[in-house]
Amino acid sequence: MRYLVAALVLAWTAPSQAAGPIRVGAAESVYADIAAQIGGPALTVDVLSKPKQQARAGDDGAAVNERGLDIVICNGLGYDAWINEFLAHAGARPVVLEAGRFLPQAPGQHPVAWYDFKATQALARALAAELARRDAAESALFAKRLEIFESAMQPLNRKVEEIAAVYAGSNVLLADNLYRSVVDALRLKVQDEGYLKATASRSEPDAKSLAALKQSIVAGGASVLIYNSEAKSGAITELVSLANDKGLPVVGVRETKPAGLNYQQWMLRQLNITHGALNEAAP
């Protein structure tokens, strides 16, 4: 039941034959890729831009009206709260699918939904259902493309089990919670919970928590350090440099999908990098 109500519906349109492609706006390129995989040629998909602070009130809403978006996909849970501002001036309000609503954890604990494979599959199913409601004539197409999408998720699930079978219980250090859902799925043990709690609401860690994490790196006992390679942070640079000096393998994961890879390819690449680091750390 929880999954059935996870989509936040801001407007209701009766089931109908679509007059043209269903128009989807995605807050992140990863959601645009997922939408394209599920909808194919029946959709037009745009990656939305965060409103500029200097823009006049209504400018970005006008862009929404011009596009006439039918569906907006975002993460929710405060990760891309700018979507609310983006839609505030829209005339015809689209249906909004919040991927974060499918996460099993308490809101805000692991806010990046695309690193939770079950949540991503639940989002894909919700999107396929919404597309079929809007264009019943193409429902078989959406169902088939959903089946293909879910088949492409299976190598990720198998890789998770392959890694966990060998390394479950291994200690790891996390520089932030970006990759936490994957770490939990791999059944790895996070050694620096105190650091993560202390830095949850800050862009930079305080001196005390940073010193504690540095001491954990120096003391050893962890297999790898995992960090956000796109984070513009002096503290992260320090931690990675210290880990390299101490011979601790580091895994840099991305927050944004690389060009040229679809969602499943990107996630499998990062799982393989994690596996390689764990193998490197193994005695």
C-alpha positions as CSV (number, residue, x, y, z in Angstrom):
1,M,0.0,0.0,0.0
2,R,2.9,2.4,0.8
3,Y,4.2,2.0,-2.7
4,L,0.8,2.7,-4.2
5,V,0.6,6.1,-2.7
6,A,4.3,7.0,-3.0
7,A,3.7,9.2,-6.1
8,L,2.6,12.7,-5.1
9,V,-0.2,13.5,-7.5
10,L,-0.6,17.2,-8.0
11,A,-3.3,17.0,-10.7
12,W,-5.7,14.4,-12.0
13,T,-6.2,13.7,-15.6
14,A,-8.6,10.9,-16.8
15,P,-7.1,8.0,-18.6
16,S,-6.9,8.9,-22.3
17,Q,-5.3,8.3,-25.6
18,A,-2.3,10.6,-25.6
19,A,-2.5,13.3,-28.3
20,G,1.3,13.3,-28.7
21,P,4.4,12.3,-26.8
22,I,4.0,12.4,-23.0
23,R,6.2,15.2,-21.7
24,V,8.4,14.4,-18.8
25,G,10.7,16.7,-16.8
26,A,13.5,15.2,-14.7
27,A,15.3,17.0,-11.9
28,E,18.4,14.9,-12.5
29,S,19.9,13.3,-15.6
30,V,19.7,9.8,-13.9
31,Y,15.9,10.2,-13.7
32,A,15.8,11.4,-17.4
33,D,17.6,8.2,-18.3
34,I,15.2,6.0,-16.3
35,A,12.2,7.7,-17.9
36,A,13.6,7.2,-21.4
37,Q,14.2,3.5,-20.7
38,I,10.6,3.1,-19.6
39,G,8.8,5.3,-22.1
40,G,11.0,5.2,-25.2
41,P,9.6,7.1,-28.2
42,A,6.3,7.7,-26.4
43,L,8.0,10.4,-24.3
44,T,9.9,13.6,-24.6
45,V,12.2,14.0,-21.7
46,D,13.9,17.2,-20.5
47,V,16.4,17.6,-17.6
48,L,15.1,20.6,-15.7
49,S,17.3,23.4,-14.6
50,K,17.5,24.8,-11.1
51,P,15.9,28.2,-11.0
52,K,18.4,31.0,-10.9
53,Q,18.2,33.2,-7.8
54,Q,18.3,36.3,-10.0
55,A,15.4,35.2,-12.2
56,R,12.2,37.2,-11.9
57,A,9.3,35.6,-10.2
58,G,7.4,33.5,-12.8
59,D,10.2,33.1,-15.3
60,D,10.8,29.5,-14.6
61,G,7.1,28.7,-14.2
62,A,6.6,30.2,-17.7
63,A,9.2,27.7,-19.0
64,V,7.2,24.9,-17.4
65,N,4.0,26.2,-19.0
66,E,5.7,26.4,-22.4
67,R,6.9,22.8,-22.1
68,G,3.5,21.7,-20.9
69,L,5.0,19.0,-18.7
70,D,2.8,16.0,-17.9
71,I,5.1,14.3,-15.4
72,V,8.0,15.6,-13.2
73,I,10.4,13.1,-11.6
74,C,12.6,14.2,-8.7
75,N,14.3,12.8,-5.7
76,G,12.4,14.5,-2.9
77,L,13.3,14.3,0.8
78,G,14.8,17.8,0.5
79,Y,17.4,16.8,-2.0
80,D,16.0,18.8,-4.9
81,A,13.6,21.1,-3.0
82,W,14.0,23.7,-5.8
83,I,11.4,21.7,-7.7
84,N,8.7,23.1,-5.5
85,E,9.8,26.6,-6.6
86,F,10.1,25.5,-10.2
87,L,6.5,24.3,-10.2
88,A,5.0,27.1,-8.0
89,H,4.3,29.2,-11.0
90,A,3.1,26.5,-13.4
91,G,-0.4,26.7,-14.7
92,A,-1.3,23.1,-15.5
93,R,0.3,21.2,-12.6
94,P,2.0,17.9,-13.6
95,V,2.0,14.7,-11.7
96,V,5.2,14.6,-9.6
97,L,6.9,11.3,-8.8
98,E,9.3,11.5,-5.9
99,A,11.8,8.7,-6.0
100,G,12.8,9.2,-2.4
101,R,9.3,8.1,-1.3
102,F,10.2,4.6,-2.2
103,L,13.2,4.4,0.2
104,P,12.7,2.1,3.1
105,Q,14.7,4.3,5.5
106,A,13.4,7.2,7.5
107,P,13.3,10.4,5.4
108,G,16.6,12.2,5.2
109,Q,18.7,9.2,6.3
110,H,19.8,8.1,2.8
111,P,18.3,10.9,0.6
112,V,19.8,9.9,-2.7
113,A,17.3,7.4,-4.1
114,W,19.1,6.2,-7.2
115,Y,21.7,4.4,-5.0
116,D,18.9,2.2,-3.7
117,F,18.2,-0.4,-6.4
118,K,14.8,-1.5,-4.9
119,A,13.7,2.1,-4.7
120,T,14.7,2.7,-8.3
121,Q,12.8,-0.3,-9.5
122,A,9.8,0.8,-7.6
123,L,10.0,4.3,-9.2
124,A,10.2,2.6,-12.6
125,R,7.1,0.6,-11.9
126,A,5.2,3.7,-10.7
127,L,6.3,5.6,-13.8
128,A,5.2,2.7,-16.1
129,A,1.8,2.6,-14.4
130,E,1.4,6.4,-14.8
131,L,2.4,6.3,-18.5
132,A,-0.1,3.5,-19.1
133,R,-2.8,5.5,-17.4
134,R,-2.1,8.4,-19.6
135,D,-1.8,6.4,-22.9
136,A,-3.7,3.1,-22.6
137,A,-3.0,2.3,-26.3
138,E,0.8,2.1,-25.5
139,S,0.4,0.2,-22.2
140,A,1.9,-3.0,-23.7
141,L,4.9,-1.0,-24.8
142,F,5.5,0.4,-21.4
143,A,5.1,-3.0,-19.8
144,K,7.6,-4.5,-22.2
145,R,10.1,-1.7,-21.6
146,L,9.7,-2.0,-17.8
147,E,10.4,-5.8,-18.2
148,I,13.6,-4.9,-20.1
149,F,14.6,-2.3,-17.5
150,E,14.1,-4.8,-14.6
151,S,16.1,-7.4,-16.5
152,A,19.0,-4.9,-16.8
153,M,18.8,-4.4,-13.0
154,Q,19.6,-8.1,-12.3
155,P,23.4,-7.9,-12.9
156,L,23.5,-5.2,-10.2
157,N,21.6,-7.4,-7.8
158,R,23.9,-10.3,-8.6
159,K,27.0,-8.2,-8.2
160,V,25.8,-7.0,-4.8
161,E,25.3,-10.6,-3.6
162,E,28.7,-11.6,-5.1
163,I,30.5,-8.9,-3.1
164,A,28.5,-9.5,0.1
165,A,29.2,-13.2,0.0
166,V,32.9,-12.5,0.5
167,Y,33.1,-9.1,2.3
168,A,29.9,-8.8,4.4
169,G,30.9,-7.4,7.8
170,S,34.1,-5.7,6.5
171,N,34.7,-2.3,8.1
172,V,34.6,0.7,5.8
173,L,34.8,4.5,6.2
174,L,32.3,6.8,4.5
175,A,33.1,10.5,3.9
176,D,29.4,11.1,3.5
177,N,26.1,9.2,3.1
178,L,25.9,9.4,-0.7
179,Y,26.8,5.7,-1.1
180,R,25.2,4.5,2.1
181,S,22.3,2.5,0.5
182,V,24.8,0.4,-1.5
183,V,27.1,-0.1,1.5
184,D,24.1,-1.3,3.5
185,A,23.1,-3.7,0.6
186,L,26.6,-5.0,0.6
187,R,26.3,-5.6,4.3
188,L,29.5,-3.7,5.0
189,K,30.0,-2.2,8.5
190,V,30.3,1.5,8.6
191,Q,33.1,2.3,11.1
192,D,32.6,6.1,11.3
193,E,28.9,6.5,12.3
194,G,29.8,9.3,14.7
195,Y,31.4,11.3,11.9
196,L,28.4,10.8,9.6
197,K,26.0,12.0,12.2
198,A,28.1,15.0,13.1
199,T,28.3,16.1,9.5
200,A,24.8,15.2,8.4
201,S,23.6,18.8,8.3
202,R,26.9,20.5,7.3
203,S,28.7,20.9,4.0
204,E,32.1,20.8,5.9
205,P,32.8,18.7,9.0
206,D,33.7,20.4,12.2
207,A,37.3,20.1,13.4
208,K,36.5,17.5,16.1
209,S,34.7,15.0,13.8
210,L,37.3,15.5,11.0
211,A,40.1,14.7,13.4
212,A,38.3,11.6,14.6
213,L,37.9,10.3,11.0
214,K,41.6,11.1,10.3
215,Q,42.5,9.1,13.4
216,S,40.4,6.2,12.1
217,I,42.4,6.2,8.9
218,V,45.7,6.3,10.7
219,A,44.7,3.6,13.1
220,G,43.7,1.2,10.4
221,G,41.0,-1.5,10.7
222,A,38.9,-0.3,7.7
223,S,39.1,-1.9,4.3
224,V,38.4,1.2,2.2
225,L,37.5,4.9,2.3
226,I,34.5,5.8,0.2
227,Y,33.9,9.4,-0.8
228,N,32.0,11.6,-3.2
229,S,34.5,12.4,-6.0
230,E,32.4,15.4,-7.1
231,A,32.4,17.1,-3.7
232,K,34.2,20.4,-3.7
233,S,35.6,20.1,-0.2
234,G,39.0,20.7,1.3
235,A,38.2,18.2,4.1
236,I,37.5,15.5,1.5
237,T,40.8,16.3,-0.2
238,E,42.6,15.9,3.1
239,L,41.0,12.6,3.9
240,V,41.7,11.1,0.5
241,S,45.3,12.3,0.6
242,L,45.8,10.8,4.1
243,A,44.2,7.5,3.0
244,N,46.6,7.3,0.0
245,D,49.5,8.0,2.3
246,K,48.4,5.2,4.6
247,G,47.8,2.7,1.8
248,L,44.1,2.6,2.4
249,P,42.2,1.9,-0.8
250,V,39.8,4.8,-1.8
251,V,36.6,4.6,-3.8
252,G,35.4,7.8,-5.4
253,V,31.7,7.5,-6.3
254,R,29.8,10.1,-8.4
255,E,26.6,12.0,-7.6
256,T,25.8,12.6,-11.2
257,K,25.4,10.1,-14.0
258,P,28.4,10.1,-16.5
259,A,27.5,10.9,-20.1
260,G,27.5,7.8,-22.3
261,L,26.3,5.4,-19.7
262,N,22.8,4.4,-18.8
263,Y,21.8,4.0,-15.1
264,Q,22.5,0.3,-14.9
265,Q,25.9,0.6,-16.6
266,W,26.9,3.5,-14.2
267,M,25.8,1.6,-11.1
268,L,27.6,-1.6,-12.2
269,R,30.8,0.3,-12.9
270,Q,30.7,1.7,-9.4
271,L,30.0,-1.7,-7.8
272,N,33.0,-3.1,-9.8
273,I,35.2,-0.3,-8.5
274,T,34.1,-1.0,-4.9
275,H,34.7,-4.7,-5.4
276,G,38.2,-4.0,-6.7
277,A,39.1,-1.8,-3.7
278,L,37.8,-4.5,-1.3
279,N,40.0,-7.1,-3.2
280,E,43.0,-4.8,-2.9
281,A,42.5,-4.4,0.8
282,A,42.1,-8.1,1.4
283,P,45.1,-9.8,3.1
